[in-house]
Amino acid sequence: QVQLVESGGGLVQAGGSLRLSCAASGSIADINAWAWFRQAPGKLRELVAVILSGGFTNYVDSVKGRFTISRDNSANMVYLQMDSLKPEDTAVYYCAAVQTWFSLVRTCELSPDKYEYWGQGTQVTVSL
């Protein structure tokens, strides 16, 4: 089992920055990939960024060049640095992890239901 706890959400003006943190505990050595998802009201949960155990990262087009996913293995932390935030980035952001290997995880195409572990989410609100 893996436990994930997010923090760092809040209210920020458009153009501003936030850094989300995800503290991981449990059997994290078995995890193949870590990801950040987001879900806005009335919308489906969408993947934002993924980082594989070997360090490979990928992003959805809407955040490329603005968001950076990273991992501190020594501290068992996963981060999402969000810069140049836009109102459309407003959502609840979730940290997730997948133990089973799926090739689709590299291209950000793996369905959310394949991710085995989830945090409780943290709200990010971007105002004009």
Secondary structure, DSSP 8 states (H G I E B T S, - for coil): -EEEEEE--EEEETT--EEEEEEEEESGGG--EEEEEEE-TTS--EEEEEEETTS-EEE-GGGTTTEEEEEEGGGTEEEEEE-S--GGG-EEEEEEEE-S--GGGGGT---GGG--EE---EEEEEE-
